[in-house]
Amino acid sequence: MKLIRNKYLCVKYIDLMTEDFKEPIPSLQVAQGSVAWQTPSNIALVKYWGKRDPQLPENPSISFTLKNCHTNTKVDFVKRTITDGEFSFDIIFEGEKKEAFKPKIQKFFERIQEYVPFVSEYHFTITSDNSFPHSSGIASSASGMSALSMCLMSIEKQLNPEISETYFYRKASFLARLGSGSACRSVKGNLVVWGAHPEIAESSDLYGVPFSEEIAPIFENYQDTILLVDKGEKQVSSTVGHQLMHGHPYAASRFSQAVENISKIKTFLKSGAIKEFIALVESEALTLHAMMMTSQPYFILMKPNTLEIINKIWAYRAENDSNICFTLDAGANVHLLYPENEKEKVHSFIETELSIHCQNNHFIHDELGYGAKEMK
Ligand code: PMV
């Protein structure tokens, strides 16, 4: 479905296309200003692994939005006196000027310039910090890119105050996707779907949409403790991993399995079928790593301690009639997921049994969050 009359003022039932994200002619002049957002990280339940240009997913995915692991970003902007089409910006990360981050942001600006042409018209000072420790092995690209995208949309809103809230969030997610695919799921909602799926209303390959279906009480306030098995740099980046899905012998069946798994998880979330939810989530995590192990060249991102933890989770679950389960992202760390009513017992299990398998006994307690927050 496509809105015909005025796509920027639309409220509901729109299926925005790439062209719709070209910025409307600015209605106001803004010489300078400052905007700030806090956005969270997210963890996929049904995984995105495999993409095509421009940063479009080969299959739909769904994630839990986190709360405690987030990025704060402030963007101060001032109109440049020259208009040479170049980008002018400084990055201050955790109190220090970071030249090393510049190429990534430069590339991001190049990708998004046709949608937010004002990026070459201002000088930006981007000041950012993460709530989670640097080099913890937690990817900061999802929270980092979504925070910067929200800031850019706040600037666009100053230039075009009439843009609708729906357009604002969808375009923020669209821009974040161009920075780092899974970042588009860190904008709005506690569960977010990215990638077109026939049973998810308004889902799109271009941006993430909040999962608007009913969720059983057991999944409310769901907990996620991130067990930091390996804080080092990954041996194979996600970018390379995604590329290796081209020509992968199992790619086609993996992509259709993910579509089916979204349909299944939707019914489990609604009915509260937690045992089925657990089986699906763990299978998704292991399938992701199976894709890595069967790529050419093949690679393994799990570490011995990843498997130690998984085995202990399975033993604990069987012995305690518990509903804990694990998921993994593209690394060795384990996300331990559990309902809020098991929180106390699971925390002591983590401390006594699991923390010994974490680097420096380090883990982070997190839980389901709601997405980006504007900082005043
Ligand atoms: O957003 P990227 O390119 O870092 O890829 C993320 C891929 C996984 O974290 C492994 C899965 C996912 O859906 O988040």
Boltz pocket constraint, residues with backbone or C-beta under 6 A from the ligand:
constraints:
  - pocket:
      binder: B
      contacts: [[A, 42], [A, 43], [A, 44], [A, 46], [A, 47], [A, 48], [A, 49], [A, 61], [A, 139], [A, 141], [A, 180], [A, 181], [A, 182], [A, 183], [A, 238], [A, 239], [A, 242], [A, 288], [A, 328], [A, 329], [A, 330]]
      max_distance: 6.0
